[in-house]
């Protein structure tokens, strides 16, 4: 895996404010490099030290194994959730880097 790409992904994730999220694809688009799978790989291998719960699938969901811990963070950060409370409301929670 490219060390520069990894560092850029992790830096961007570090910058996501509490209560907001980015999808794997939006991260790749912002970086103009890789794609959702490459971002996902970085997060899987190196993302434990950054706020990983702020990176979600395009539909606002997370893998079921991550959900219980992520929900604790979402509640603490007041991240907008969809009805049912198991996925992020992407329209309200997506962060635009640089804002």
Residue pairs with C-beta under 8 A, 6 or more apart in sequence:
1 41
1 42
1 45
5 31
5 33
5 34
5 38
5 42
6 42
6 46
8 31
8 33
9 27
9 31
9 34
9 39
9 42
9 43
9 46
10 42
10 46
10 47
10 49
10 50
12 22
12 27
12 30
12 31
12 97
13 22
13 27
13 43
13 47
13 50
13 51
13 52
13 54
13 55
14 50
14 51
15 97
16 22
16 51
16 54
16 55
16 95
17 95
18 51
18 77
18 78
18 79
19 77
19 78
19 79
19 80
19 93
20 54
20 79
20 93
20 94
20 95
21 54
21 55
21 56
21 60
21 79
21 88
21 90
21 93
21 94
21 95
22 30
22 54
22 55
22 56
22 94
22 95
22 97
23 36
23 55
23 56
23 57
23 58
23 90
23 94
24 36
24 37
24 39
24 40
24 43
24 55
24 56
24 57
24 58
25 35
25 36
25 39
25 58
26 58
26 94
27 39
27 55
28 34
28 35
28 36
28 38
28 39
30 97
36 58
39 55
43 52
43 55
47 55
51 73
52 66
53 62
53 66
53 69
53 70
53 73
53 74
56 62
56 87
56 88
56 90
58 90
59 87
59 90
60 82
60 87
60 88
60 89
60 90
60 93
61 86
61 87
61 88
62 70
62 87
67 86
71 85
71 86
73 79
74 81
74 88
79 88
79 93
80 88
80 89
80 92
80 93
81 87
81 88
81 89
82 88
82 89
